[in-house]
Amino acid sequence: MSQSLLAGMEGVFIPVKDPKISAKWYEEKLGFKLIYIENEAAVMKIEEGSQTVVCLVRTVNHQPMKFPENNFGVGKYYNFIPKDINETYRLLIERGVKVNSISGEGTTKFFTFFDPDGNPLGACQ
């Protein structure tokens, strides 16, 4: 089969302790827009025109996401695409977000940052 059956990604689901607290963090630190919130989840858009939503899901006995050990060097499930990686990195640090150093390979730059529940997230450009 040469044509993909899928056209994109509808949602990303991130485990959190408290959707209300996490939604506020994702809004204040990352600029995500809240679509709706309930006791068990908060649904947010990365930006107005984004097709993909981020759903912050309350989990019982929360554990931060942990990518399985591998030899490819991947340690997180989600990489977001910043408009300007250097500016994004600077702003996250300025906003008090825990951020690892920028790394790169060839023309690609990337870094890992952490939400308030310890979930590793990435930015890649």
Secondary structure, DSSP 4 states (H G I P E B T S, - for coil): --S-S-----EEEEEES-HHHHHHHHHHHH--EEEEE-SSEEEEESSTT-S-EEEEEE-TT-----PPP-SS----S-EE--SSHHHHHHHHHHTT--BPPPEEETTEEEEEEE-TT--EEEEE-
